[in-house]
Amino acid sequence: MSTIAIEGMEFFAYHGCFKEERVIGTKFSIDLFLKVHTNEAEKSDKLEDTVNYQAVYQLVKEEMESKSNLLEHVGRRILESIREAFPQIDSAKIKIRKLNPPLGGKMDFVSLELDY
């Protein structure tokens, strides 16, 4: 079993409960950790024998373009899309960071971790 990590994906999106967040938008950072058997790819050196990182990134990008109120909702949509598109993945973990959230004070980010 291997872990494929795609870390530091950055997106500008319009997620949030406040009207301003859904109009102005903000930056998000996503880390994704995928548990998958890579034995075949280790031997064959063929992309079709593993998970295509670019295809995963495109899926995450598409989900980030669809507005949600909560990070929980965004994260679950991403994980469900990954599960459907890549059944060979045994489990996945996502960490979503909302950078500079409008919470009334200075902070780097708020984050959420989900898995399946």
Long-range contacts (C-beta under 8 A, 24 or more apart in sequence): 1-35, 1-36, 1-37, 1-90, 2-35, 2-36, 2-37, 2-38, 3-33, 3-34, 3-35, 4-33, 4-34, 4-36, 4-38, 4-50, 4-51, 4-53, 5-31, 5-32, 5-33, 5-34, 6-31, 6-32, 6-34, 6-53, 6-56, 6-57, 6-60, 7-31, 7-32, 9-57, 9-60, 11-60, 11-61, 11-64, 13-64, 13-65, 13-67, 14-67, 15-67, 15-68, 15-69, 15-70, 15-71, 15-74, 15-98, 16-69, 16-98, 16-102, 17-69, 17-70, 18-102, 20-102, 21-102, 22-67, 26-98, 26-99, 26-100, 26-101, 26-102, 27-99, 27-100, 28-64, 28-96, 28-97, 28-98, 28-99, 29-96, 29-97, 29-99, 29-109, 30-60, 30-64, 30-78, 30-94, 30-95, 30-96, 30-97, 31-94, 31-95, 32-56, 32-60, 32-78, 32-82, 32-92, 32-93, 32-94, 32-95, 33-92, 33-93, 33-94, 34-82, 34-86, 34-89, 34-91, 34-92, 35-89, 35-90, 35-91, 35-92, 36-86, 36-88, 36-89, 36-90, 37-88, 37-90, 51-86, 51-88, 51-89, 55-85, 55-86, 56-82, 56-86, 59-85, 71-96, 71-98, 71-110, 71-111, 71-112, 72-112, 72-114, 75-112, 75-114, 76-114, 79-114, 79-115, 79-116, 83-116, 91-115, 91-116, 92-116
